Amino acid sequence: MLQQTQVARVEPVFEGFMRRFPDVGSLADAPRAEVLRAWGRLGYPRRAVALHRAAAEIVRVHDGEVPRDPSVLRTLPGIGDYTAAAVASLGFGESVAAIDTNVRRVWARVDLASEADEVSARVSGEAASAWLDRPRPSAWNQAVMDLGRQVCRPTPHCDVCPLRPWCAFAASGRVGRPSSRRQPRFEGSLRQVRGAALAALRDRSPRTFGGLSRATGTPPERMVDAVRGLHRDGVIDASAGALEGRDRGRVSLPD
């Protein structure tokens, strides 16, 4: 839920989601449409689909117990290296480094006097693993994530950094650079159309393709791209007619 989404937006949705689905079994048993409704207006709804599928596989393959081994976690839908390491270390105390963008930046600088994009993910990952506090991986990983988010920013606050005495980047005299990442414009984007389509279907499902287009004020030639993408991601069900942009084609939340 927190991927590219502010905590203030996530918190009430997360609390409601956990009340509705307090364990893996209840999530696995729920219709996908109900999971998507509980996901609310958070972005990237395909993450909700992956979470639902992962819960079903945990019940089917692992007797309802979330695996603690990162290599097993990575076999679940929607789980990559970072999420697997975060679940294993934060949830189970496994001694593995959870390496997100902030963590990569910290150790590329401290160990290698480099920016994260100047070294490979493998090399910065090896540095993170070498520094890991193995008796306390959960506290350590969360501390480094916070350090990267609050202090070791693209333009770093080296004067307040607890790692400055050991930091090769600071010793080299480098001062960082502003982030080159730019969030794509939302207004008028396909992401906006997808969000509007899903919001309309949460209010009423099924709809005709034409009705969905009119309800969201989206031209059919734009809506058809959104419908095809949402259908491909498993977020909605769309008939062949809807995928071709026919007015009477049927679009709905999945069962």
CYANA upper distance limits for C-alpha pairs under 8 A (distance plus 0.5 A):
  1 MET  CA      5 THR  CA      7.47
  1 MET  CA     10 VAL  CA      6.84
  1 MET  CA     14 PHE  CA      8.17
  1 MET  CA     42 LEU  CA      7.80
  1 MET  CA     47 ARG  CA      8.30
  2 LEU  CA      6 GLN  CA      7.00
  2 LEU  CA      7 VAL  CA      7.06
  2 LEU  CA     10 VAL  CA      6.98
  5 THR  CA      9 ARG  CA      7.52
  5 THR  CA     10 VAL  CA      7.49
  5 THR  CA     42 LEU  CA      8.21
  5 THR  CA     43 GLY  CA      8.12
  6 GLN  CA     10 VAL  CA      6.96
  7 VAL  CA     11 GLU  CA      6.40
  8 ALA  CA     12 PRO  CA      8.22
  9 ARG  CA     13 VAL  CA      7.80
  9 ARG  CA     42 LEU  CA      8.21
 10 VAL  CA     14 PHE  CA      6.38
 10 VAL  CA     42 LEU  CA      7.89
 11 GLU  CA     15 GLU  CA      6.73
 12 PRO  CA     16 GLY  CA      6.74
 13 VAL  CA     17 PHE  CA      6.47
 13 VAL  CA     38 ALA  CA      7.87
 13 VAL  CA     39 TRP  CA      7.17
 13 VAL  CA     40 GLY  CA      7.41
 14 PHE  CA     18 MET  CA      6.61
 15 GLU  CA     19 ARG  CA      6.79
 16 GLY  CA     20 ARG  CA      6.80
 16 GLY  CA     38 ALA  CA      7.77
 17 PHE  CA     21 PHE  CA      6.45
 17 PHE  CA     22 PRO  CA      8.44
 17 PHE  CA     38 ALA  CA      6.23
 17 PHE  CA     39 TRP  CA      7.48
 18 MET  CA     22 PRO  CA      5.43
 18 MET  CA     23 ASP  CA      8.40
 20 ARG  CA     38 ALA  CA      8.40
 21 PHE  CA     26 SER  CA      5.84
 21 PHE  CA     27 LEU  CA      5.72
 22 PRO  CA     26 SER  CA      7.31
 22 PRO  CA     27 LEU  CA      8.25
 23 ASP  CA     27 LEU  CA      7.07
 24 VAL  CA     28 ALA  CA      6.58
 24 VAL  CA     55 ALA  CA      6.00
 24 VAL  CA     56 ALA  CA      8.41
 24 VAL  CA     58 ILE  CA      8.10
 24 VAL  CA     59 VAL  CA      7.80
 24 VAL  CA     64 GLY  CA      6.97
 24 VAL  CA     65 GLU  CA      8.47
 25 GLY  CA     29 ASP  CA      6.62
 25 GLY  CA     55 ALA  CA      7.62
 25 GLY  CA     56 ALA  CA      8.20
 25 GLY  CA     59 VAL  CA      7.03
 25 GLY  CA     64 GLY  CA      6.94
 26 SER  CA     30 ALA  CA      6.78
 27 LEU  CA     35 VAL  CA      8.09
 27 LEU  CA     52 HIS  CA      6.91
 27 LEU  CA     55 ALA  CA      6.88
 27 LEU  CA     56 ALA  CA      8.29
 28 ALA  CA     52 HIS  CA      6.49
 28 ALA  CA     53 ARG  CA      7.81
 28 ALA  CA     55 ALA  CA      5.47
 28 ALA  CA     56 ALA  CA      5.02
 28 ALA  CA     59 VAL  CA      7.71
 29 ASP  CA     56 ALA  CA      8.02
 30 ALA  CA     34 GLU  CA      7.01
 30 ALA  CA     35 VAL  CA      7.36
 31 PRO  CA     35 VAL  CA      7.17
 31 PRO  CA    254 PRO  CA      8.23
 31 PRO  CA    255 ASP  CA      6.02
 32 ARG  CA     36 LEU  CA      6.75
 32 ARG  CA     49 VAL  CA      7.56
 32 ARG  CA     52 HIS  CA      7.51
 32 ARG  CA    253 LEU  CA      8.37
 32 ARG  CA    254 PRO  CA      6.45
 32 ARG  CA    255 ASP  CA      6.32
 33 ALA  CA     37 ARG  CA      6.73
 33 ALA  CA    253 LEU  CA      5.84
 33 ALA  CA    254 PRO  CA      5.84
 33 ALA  CA    255 ASP  CA      6.34
 34 GLU  CA     38 ALA  CA      6.70
 35 VAL  CA     39 TRP  CA      6.68
 35 VAL  CA     48 ALA  CA      7.35
 35 VAL  CA     49 VAL  CA      8.35
 35 VAL  CA     52 HIS  CA      7.81
 36 LEU  CA     40 GLY  CA      7.18
 36 LEU  CA     45 PRO  CA      7.53
 36 LEU  CA     48 ALA  CA      6.89
 36 LEU  CA     49 VAL  CA      8.03
 36 LEU  CA    235 VAL  CA      8.25
 37 ARG  CA    202 ARG  CA      6.68
 39 TRP  CA     45 PRO  CA      7.84
 39 TRP  CA     48 ALA  CA      7.24
 41 ARG  CA    195 GLY  CA      8.06
 41 ARG  CA    199 ALA  CA      7.71
 43 GLY  CA    195 GLY  CA      7.89
 44 TYR  CA     48 ALA  CA      8.36
 45 PRO  CA     49 VAL  CA      7.25
 45 PRO  CA    235 VAL  CA      7.30
 46 ARG  CA     50 ALA  CA      6.71
 46 ARG  CA    233 ASP  CA      6.39
 46 ARG  CA    234 GLY  CA      7.56
 46 ARG  CA    235 VAL  CA      6.60
 47 ARG  CA     51 LEU  CA      6.55
 47 ARG  CA     78 GLY  CA      7.45
 48 ALA  CA     52 HIS  CA      6.64
 49 VAL  CA     53 ARG  CA      6.74
 49 VAL  CA    233 ASP  CA      8.43
 49 VAL  CA    234 GLY  CA      7.19
 49 VAL  CA    235 VAL  CA      7.01
 50 ALA  CA     54 ALA  CA      6.50
 50 ALA  CA     77 PRO  CA      5.90
 50 ALA  CA     78 GLY  CA      5.54
 51 LEU  CA     55 ALA  CA      6.69
 51 LEU  CA     77 PRO  CA      7.64
 51 LEU  CA     78 GLY  CA      7.30
 52 HIS  CA     56 ALA  CA      6.88
 53 ARG  CA     57 GLU  CA      6.79
 53 ARG  CA     77 PRO  CA      6.78
 54 ALA  CA     58 ILE  CA      6.64
 54 ALA  CA     76 LEU  CA      5.88
 54 ALA  CA     77 PRO  CA      5.61
 54 ALA  CA     78 GLY  CA      7.80
 55 ALA  CA     59 VAL  CA      6.81
 55 ALA  CA     64 GLY  CA      8.46
 56 ALA  CA     60 ARG  CA      6.61
 57 GLU  CA     61 VAL  CA      6.10
 57 GLU  CA     62 HIS  CA      7.82
 57 GLU  CA     76 LEU  CA      7.62
 58 ILE  CA     62 HIS  CA      5.37
 58 ILE  CA     63 ASP  CA      7.02
 58 ILE  CA     64 GLY  CA      5.73
 58 ILE  CA     65 GLU  CA      6.90
 58 ILE  CA     66 VAL  CA      6.75
 58 ILE  CA     67 PRO  CA      8.42
 58 ILE  CA     76 LEU  CA      8.44
 59 VAL  CA     63 ASP  CA      5.39
 59 VAL  CA     64 GLY  CA      4.42
 59 VAL  CA     65 GLU  CA      7.62
 60 ARG  CA     64 GLY  CA      7.68
 62 HIS  CA     66 VAL  CA      7.65
 62 HIS  CA     67 PRO  CA      7.82
 67 PRO  CA     72 VAL  CA      6.96
 67 PRO  CA     73 LEU  CA      6.48
 68 ARG  CA     72 VAL  CA      8.10
 68 ARG  CA     73 LEU  CA      7.57
 68 ARG  CA     87 VAL  CA      7.93
 68 ARG  CA     88 ALA  CA      5.64
 68 ARG  CA     91 GLY  CA      8.46
 68 ARG  CA     92 PHE  CA      6.70
 68 ARG  CA     94 GLU  CA      8.02
 69 ASP  CA     73 LEU  CA      6.72
 69 ASP  CA     88 ALA  CA      6.90
 69 ASP  CA     94 GLU  CA      8.43
 70 PRO  CA     74 ARG  CA      6.64
 70 PRO  CA     81 ASP  CA      8.28
 70 PRO  CA     84 ALA  CA      5.49
 70 PRO  CA     85 ALA  CA      6.24
 70 PRO  CA     87 VAL  CA      8.43
 70 PRO  CA     88 ALA  CA      6.47
 71 SER  CA     75 THR  CA      7.53
 71 SER  CA     84 ALA  CA      8.08
 72 VAL  CA     76 LEU  CA      7.93
 73 LEU  CA     79 ILE  CA      7.17
 73 LEU  CA     84 ALA  CA      5.87
 74 ARG  CA     79 ILE  CA      5.70
 74 ARG  CA     80 GLY  CA      6.07
 74 ARG  CA     81 ASP  CA      7.07
 74 ARG  CA     84 ALA  CA      6.30
 75 THR  CA     79 ILE  CA      7.61
 79 ILE  CA     83 THR  CA      6.27
 79 ILE  CA     84 ALA  CA      6.60
 80 GLY  CA     84 ALA  CA      6.52
 81 ASP  CA     85 ALA  CA      6.67
 82 TYR  CA     86 ALA  CA      6.57
 82 TYR  CA     98 ALA  CA      6.02
 82 TYR  CA     99 ILE  CA      6.16
 82 TYR  CA    100 ASP  CA      6.79
 83 THR  CA     87 VAL  CA      6.58
 83 THR  CA     98 ALA  CA      8.07
 84 ALA  CA     88 ALA  CA      6.61
 85 ALA  CA     89 SER  CA      6.45
 85 ALA  CA     96 VAL  CA      6.56
 85 ALA  CA     97 ALA  CA      6.88
 85 ALA  CA     98 ALA  CA      5.38
 85 ALA  CA     99 ILE  CA      8.28
 86 ALA  CA     90 LEU  CA      6.08
 86 ALA  CA     91 GLY  CA      7.98
 86 ALA  CA     97 ALA  CA      8.24
 86 ALA  CA     98 ALA  CA      5.60
 87 VAL  CA     91 GLY  CA      5.59
 87 VAL  CA     92 PHE  CA      7.61
 88 ALA  CA     92 PHE  CA      5.68
 88 ALA  CA     93 GLY  CA      6.92
 88 ALA  CA     94 GLU  CA      5.83
 88 ALA  CA     96 VAL  CA      7.90
 89 SER  CA     93 GLY  CA      4.97
 89 SER  CA     94 GLU  CA      4.97
 89 SER  CA     95 SER  CA      6.62
 89 SER  CA     96 VAL  CA      6.51
 89 SER  CA     97 ALA  CA      7.95
 89 SER  CA     98 ALA  CA      7.91
 89 SER  CA    137 PRO  CA      6.28
 89 SER  CA    138 SER  CA      5.69
 89 SER  CA    141 ASN  CA      8.38
 90 LEU  CA     94 GLU  CA      8.24
 90 LEU  CA    137 PRO  CA      7.75
 90 LEU  CA    138 SER  CA      4.89
 90 LEU  CA    139 ALA  CA      8.21
 90 LEU  CA    141 ASN  CA      8.37
 91 GLY  CA    138 SER  CA      8.17
 93 GLY  CA    136 ARG  CA      7.69
 93 GLY  CA    137 PRO  CA      6.62
 93 GLY  CA    138 SER  CA      6.49
 94 GLU  CA    137 PRO  CA      7.30
 95 SER  CA    132 LEU  CA      8.25
 95 SER  CA    133 ASP  CA      8.40
 95 SER  CA    134 ARG  CA      5.58
 95 SER  CA    135 PRO  CA      7.75
 95 SER  CA    136 ARG  CA      8.21
 95 SER  CA    137 PRO  CA      5.93
 96 VAL  CA    129 SER  CA      7.44
 96 VAL  CA    132 LEU  CA      8.03
 96 VAL  CA    134 ARG  CA      8.14
 96 VAL  CA    137 PRO  CA      7.27
 97 ALA  CA    125 GLY  CA      8.36
 97 ALA  CA    128 ALA  CA      6.78
 97 ALA  CA    129 SER  CA      5.96
 97 ALA  CA    132 LEU  CA      6.81
 97 ALA  CA    137 PRO  CA      7.72
 97 ALA  CA    141 ASN  CA      7.01
 98 ALA  CA    103 VAL  CA      8.34
 98 ALA  CA    141 ASN  CA      6.65
 99 ILE  CA    103 VAL  CA      5.84
 99 ILE  CA    104 ARG  CA      6.61
 99 ILE  CA    125 GLY  CA      7.33
 99 ILE  CA    128 ALA  CA      7.91
100 ASP  CA    104 ARG  CA      6.70
100 ASP  CA    145 MET  CA      8.09
101 THR  CA    105 ARG  CA      6.87
102 ASN  CA    106 VAL  CA      6.91
102 ASN  CA    144 VAL  CA      8.46
102 ASN  CA    145 MET  CA      6.40
102 ASN  CA    147 LEU  CA      8.46
102 ASN  CA    148 GLY  CA      5.07
102 ASN  CA    149 ARG  CA      6.53
102 ASN  CA    152 CYS  CA      8.36
102 ASN  CA    153 ARG  CA      8.29
103 VAL  CA    107 TRP  CA      6.93
103 VAL  CA    128 ALA  CA      8.03
103 VAL  CA    144 VAL  CA      6.64
103 VAL  CA    145 MET  CA      6.09
103 VAL  CA    148 GLY  CA      6.48
104 ARG  CA    108 ALA  CA      6.45
104 ARG  CA    116 ALA  CA      6.32
104 ARG  CA    121 ALA  CA      8.05
104 ARG  CA    124 SER  CA      6.35
104 ARG  CA    125 GLY  CA      7.48
104 ARG  CA    128 ALA  CA      7.99
105 ARG  CA    109 ARG  CA      6.71
105 ARG  CA    115 GLU  CA      6.72
105 ARG  CA    116 ALA  CA      5.31
105 ARG  CA    148 GLY  CA      7.44
105 ARG  CA    152 CYS  CA      7.96
106 VAL  CA    110 VAL  CA      6.57
106 VAL  CA    144 VAL  CA      8.09
106 VAL  CA    147 LEU  CA      8.27
106 VAL  CA    148 GLY  CA      6.36
106 VAL  CA    152 CYS  CA      6.72
107 TRP  CA    111 ASP  CA      6.01
107 TRP  CA    112 LEU  CA      7.74
107 TRP  CA    124 SER  CA      6.64
107 TRP  CA    127 ALA  CA      6.52
107 TRP  CA    128 ALA  CA      6.38
108 ALA  CA    112 LEU  CA      5.63
108 ALA  CA    113 ALA  CA      6.90
108 ALA  CA    114 SER  CA      5.76
108 ALA  CA    115 GLU  CA      6.30
108 ALA  CA    116 ALA  CA      5.82
108 ALA  CA    119 VAL  CA      7.69
108 ALA  CA    124 SER  CA      5.92
108 ALA  CA    127 ALA  CA      7.96
109 ARG  CA    113 ALA  CA      4.97
109 ARG  CA    114 SER  CA      5.35
109 ARG  CA    115 GLU  CA      6.42
109 ARG  CA    116 ALA  CA      7.93
109 ARG  CA    167 CYS  CA      7.25
109 ARG  CA    168 ALA  CA      6.91
109 ARG  CA    169 PHE  CA      5.38
109 ARG  CA    170 ALA  CA      8.40
110 VAL  CA    163 LEU  CA      8.03
110 VAL  CA    164 ARG  CA      8.46
110 VAL  CA    166 TRP  CA      7.15
110 VAL  CA    167 CYS  CA      4.57
110 VAL  CA    168 ALA  CA      5.58
110 VAL  CA    169 PHE  CA      6.28
110 VAL  CA    170 ALA  CA      8.35
111 ASP  CA    127 ALA  CA      7.07
111 ASP  CA    167 CYS  CA      7.13
111 ASP  CA    168 ALA  CA      6.42
111 ASP  CA    169 PHE  CA      8.25
112 LEU  CA    168 ALA  CA      6.81
112 LEU  CA    169 PHE  CA      7.59
113 ALA  CA    167 CYS  CA      7.96
113 ALA  CA    168 ALA  CA      5.21
113 ALA  CA    169 PHE  CA      4.30
113 ALA  CA    170 ALA  CA      8.07
113 ALA  CA    172 SER  CA      7.38
114 SER  CA    118 GLU  CA      6.58
114 SER  CA    119 VAL  CA      7.61
114 SER  CA    169 PHE  CA      6.93
115 GLU  CA    119 VAL  CA      7.73
115 GLU  CA    176 GLY  CA      8.14
116 ALA  CA    120 SER  CA      8.18
116 ALA  CA    121 ALA  CA      8.41
116 ALA  CA    124 SER  CA      7.85
119 VAL  CA    123 VAL  CA      6.96
119 VAL  CA    124 SER  CA      7.21
120 SER  CA    124 SER  CA      6.92
121 ALA  CA    125 GLY  CA      6.33
122 ARG  CA    126 GLU  CA      6.67
123 VAL  CA    127 ALA  CA      6.96
124 SER  CA    128 ALA  CA      6.77
125 GLY  CA    129 SER  CA      6.69
126 GLU  CA    130 ALA  CA      6.65
127 ALA  CA    131 TRP  CA      6.90
128 ALA  CA    132 LEU  CA      6.69
132 LEU  CA    137 PRO  CA      7.18
132 LEU  CA    140 TRP  CA      7.41
132 LEU  CA    141 ASN  CA      8.20
133 ASP  CA    137 PRO  CA      6.10
133 ASP  CA    140 TRP  CA      6.57
136 ARG  CA    140 TRP  CA      6.60
137 PRO  CA    141 ASN  CA      6.36
138 SER  CA    142 GLN  CA      6.77
139 ALA  CA    143 ALA  CA      6.53
140 TRP  CA    144 VAL  CA      6.71
141 ASN  CA    145 MET  CA      6.69
142 GLN  CA    146 ASP  CA      6.71
143 ALA  CA    147 LEU  CA      6.58
144 VAL  CA    148 GLY  CA      6.67
145 MET  CA    149 ARG  CA      6.69
146 ASP  CA    150 GLN  CA      6.39
146 ASP  CA    151 VAL  CA      8.33
147 LEU  CA    151 VAL  CA      5.73
147 LEU  CA    152 CYS  CA      6.48
147 LEU  CA    161 CYS  CA      8.44
148 GLY  CA    152 CYS  CA      4.98
148 GLY  CA    153 ARG  CA      6.33
149 ARG  CA    153 ARG  CA      6.58
151 VAL  CA    156 PRO  CA      6.41
151 VAL  CA    157 HIS  CA      5.70
151 VAL  CA    158 CYS  CA      7.71
151 VAL  CA    160 VAL  CA      7.81
151 VAL  CA    161 CYS  CA      6.89
152 CYS  CA    156 PRO  CA      5.09
152 CYS  CA    157 HIS  CA      6.71
152 CYS  CA    158 CYS  CA      7.67
152 CYS  CA    161 CYS  CA      7.96
153 ARG  CA    157 HIS  CA      7.63
154 PRO  CA    176 GLY  CA      6.42
154 PRO  CA    177 ARG  CA      6.17
154 PRO  CA    178 PRO  CA      5.82
154 PRO  CA    179 SER  CA      5.94
155 THR  CA    175 VAL  CA      7.35
155 THR  CA    176 GLY  CA      5.48
155 THR  CA    177 ARG  CA      5.85
155 THR  CA    178 PRO  CA      6.13
155 THR  CA    179 SER  CA      8.32
156 PRO  CA    175 VAL  CA      7.47
156 PRO  CA    176 GLY  CA      6.81
157 HIS  CA    161 CYS  CA      7.15
158 CYS  CA    164 ARG  CA      6.99
158 CYS  CA    170 ALA  CA      7.67
159 ASP  CA    164 ARG  CA      8.29
163 LEU  CA    167 CYS  CA      6.53
164 ARG  CA    170 ALA  CA      7.12
167 CYS  CA    171 ALA  CA      6.79
168 ALA  CA    172 SER  CA      6.60
169 PHE  CA    173 GLY  CA      7.27
169 PHE  CA    174 ARG  CA      6.42
169 PHE  CA    175 VAL  CA      8.48
170 ALA  CA    174 ARG  CA      6.48
170 ALA  CA    175 VAL  CA      7.69
185 ARG  CA    189 SER  CA      7.26
186 PHE  CA    191 ARG  CA      7.24
186 PHE  CA    192 GLN  CA      6.65
187 GLU  CA    192 GLN  CA      7.05
188 GLY  CA    192 GLN  CA      6.85
188 GLY  CA    193 VAL  CA      8.04
189 SER  CA    193 VAL  CA      7.20
190 LEU  CA    194 ARG  CA      6.60
190 LEU  CA    222 ARG  CA      8.29
190 LEU  CA    225 ASP  CA      8.34
190 LEU  CA    226 ALA  CA      7.01
191 ARG  CA    195 GLY  CA      6.63
191 ARG  CA    226 ALA  CA      8.50
192 GLN  CA    196 ALA  CA      6.69
193 VAL  CA    197 ALA  CA      6.63
193 VAL  CA    218 THR  CA      7.79
193 VAL  CA    222 ARG  CA      8.21
193 VAL  CA    223 MET  CA      7.37
193 VAL  CA    226 ALA  CA      6.84
194 ARG  CA    198 LEU  CA      6.70
194 ARG  CA    223 MET  CA      8.48
194 ARG  CA    226 ALA  CA      5.64
194 ARG  CA    227 VAL  CA      7.86
194 ARG  CA    230 LEU  CA      7.62
195 GLY  CA    199 ALA  CA      6.59
196 ALA  CA    200 ALA  CA      6.72
196 ALA  CA    216 THR  CA      6.67
197 ALA  CA    201 LEU  CA      6.82
197 ALA  CA    212 LEU  CA      7.22
197 ALA  CA    213 SER  CA      8.42
197 ALA  CA    216 THR  CA      7.18
197 ALA  CA    223 MET  CA      8.48
197 ALA  CA    226 ALA  CA      8.21
197 ALA  CA    227 VAL  CA      8.36
198 LEU  CA    202 ARG  CA      6.67
199 ALA  CA    203 ASP  CA      6.97
200 ALA  CA    204 ARG  CA      6.82
200 ALA  CA    212 LEU  CA      7.62
200 ALA  CA    215 ALA  CA      7.70
200 ALA  CA    216 THR  CA      7.70
201 LEU  CA    205 SER  CA      5.46
201 LEU  CA    206 PRO  CA      7.35
201 LEU  CA    207 ARG  CA      7.74
201 LEU  CA    212 LEU  CA      8.48
201 LEU  CA    252 SER  CA      6.96
201 LEU  CA    253 LEU  CA      6.97
202 ARG  CA    253 LEU  CA      7.93
205 SER  CA    251 VAL  CA      8.04
205 SER  CA    252 SER  CA      5.57
205 SER  CA    253 LEU  CA      6.72
206 PRO  CA    250 ARG  CA      7.30
206 PRO  CA    251 VAL  CA      6.12
206 PRO  CA    252 SER  CA      4.70
206 PRO  CA    253 LEU  CA      7.46
207 ARG  CA    211 GLY  CA      6.63
207 ARG  CA    212 LEU  CA      6.63
207 ARG  CA    250 ARG  CA      6.48
207 ARG  CA    251 VAL  CA      5.90
207 ARG  CA    252 SER  CA      6.78
208 THR  CA    212 LEU  CA      6.60
208 THR  CA    242 ALA  CA      8.15
208 THR  CA    247 ASP  CA      7.12
208 THR  CA    248 ARG  CA      5.74
208 THR  CA    249 GLY  CA      5.86
208 THR  CA    250 ARG  CA      5.13
208 THR  CA    251 VAL  CA      6.35
209 PHE  CA    213 SER  CA      6.70
209 PHE  CA    242 ALA  CA      5.98
209 PHE  CA    245 GLY  CA      7.30
209 PHE  CA    246 ARG  CA      7.14
209 PHE  CA    247 ASP  CA      5.78
209 PHE  CA    248 ARG  CA      6.49
209 PHE  CA    249 GLY  CA      5.65
209 PHE  CA    250 ARG  CA      6.37
209 PHE  CA    251 VAL  CA      6.59
210 GLY  CA    214 ARG  CA      6.68
210 GLY  CA    220 PRO  CA      7.73
210 GLY  CA    246 ARG  CA      7.68
210 GLY  CA    247 ASP  CA      4.70
210 GLY  CA    248 ARG  CA      6.80
210 GLY  CA    249 GLY  CA      8.04
211 GLY  CA    215 ALA  CA      6.40
211 GLY  CA    247 ASP  CA      8.03
212 LEU  CA    216 THR  CA      6.76
213 SER  CA    217 GLY  CA      6.49
213 SER  CA    218 THR  CA      5.57
213 SER  CA    219 PRO  CA      6.79
213 SER  CA    220 PRO  CA      6.38
213 SER  CA    223 MET  CA      6.64
214 ARG  CA    218 THR  CA      6.90
214 ARG  CA    219 PRO  CA      8.25
218 THR  CA    222 ARG  CA      7.01
218 THR  CA    223 MET  CA      6.58
219 PRO  CA    223 MET  CA      6.72
220 PRO  CA    224 VAL  CA      6.49
220 PRO  CA    245 GLY  CA      7.11
221 GLU  CA    225 ASP  CA      7.62
221 GLU  CA    245 GLY  CA      7.86
222 ARG  CA    226 ALA  CA      7.32
223 MET  CA    227 VAL  CA      6.62
223 MET  CA    245 GLY  CA      8.40
224 VAL  CA    228 ARG  CA      6.59
224 VAL  CA    242 ALA  CA      7.84
224 VAL  CA    243 LEU  CA      6.89
224 VAL  CA    244 GLU  CA      7.58
224 VAL  CA    245 GLY  CA      5.88
225 ASP  CA    229 GLY  CA      6.75
226 ALA  CA    230 LEU  CA      6.61
227 VAL  CA    231 HIS  CA      6.47
227 VAL  CA    236 ILE  CA      8.27
227 VAL  CA    238 ALA  CA      7.72
227 VAL  CA    242 ALA  CA      8.06
227 VAL  CA    243 LEU  CA      7.20
228 ARG  CA    232 ARG  CA      6.56
228 ARG  CA    238 ALA  CA      8.37
228 ARG  CA    243 LEU  CA      6.28
229 GLY  CA    233 ASP  CA      6.72
230 LEU  CA    234 GLY  CA      6.80
230 LEU  CA    235 VAL  CA      5.67
230 LEU  CA    236 ILE  CA      6.19
231 HIS  CA    235 VAL  CA      6.35
231 HIS  CA    236 ILE  CA      5.44
231 HIS  CA    237 ASP  CA      6.06
231 HIS  CA    238 ALA  CA      6.64
234 GLY  CA    254 PRO  CA      8.15
235 VAL  CA    253 LEU  CA      7.44
235 VAL  CA    254 PRO  CA      7.37
236 ILE  CA    251 VAL  CA      7.55
236 ILE  CA    252 SER  CA      6.23
236 ILE  CA    253 LEU  CA      5.16
236 ILE  CA    254 PRO  CA      5.79
237 ASP  CA    251 VAL  CA      6.33
237 ASP  CA    252 SER  CA      5.80
237 ASP  CA    253 LEU  CA      6.45
237 ASP  CA    254 PRO  CA      5.86
238 ALA  CA    242 ALA  CA      6.24
238 ALA  CA    243 LEU  CA      6.86
238 ALA  CA    249 GLY  CA      8.08
238 ALA  CA    250 ARG  CA      6.32
238 ALA  CA    251 VAL  CA      5.00
238 ALA  CA    252 SER  CA      7.02
239 SER  CA    243 LEU  CA      6.83
239 SER  CA    249 GLY  CA      6.47
239 SER  CA    250 ARG  CA      5.83
239 SER  CA    251 VAL  CA      7.04
240 ALA  CA    244 GLU  CA      6.84
240 ALA  CA    249 GLY  CA      7.61
241 GLY  CA    245 GLY  CA      6.78
241 GLY  CA    246 ARG  CA      5.67
241 GLY  CA    247 ASP  CA      8.40
241 GLY  CA    248 ARG  CA      7.65
241 GLY  CA    249 GLY  CA      4.85
241 GLY  CA    250 ARG  CA      7.60
242 ALA  CA    246 ARG  CA      5.92
242 ALA  CA    247 ASP  CA      7.78
242 ALA  CA    248 ARG  CA      7.80
242 ALA  CA    249 GLY  CA      4.50
242 ALA  CA    250 ARG  CA      6.21
242 ALA  CA    251 VAL  CA      7.08
243 LEU  CA    249 GLY  CA      8.16
245 GLY  CA    249 GLY  CA      7.67
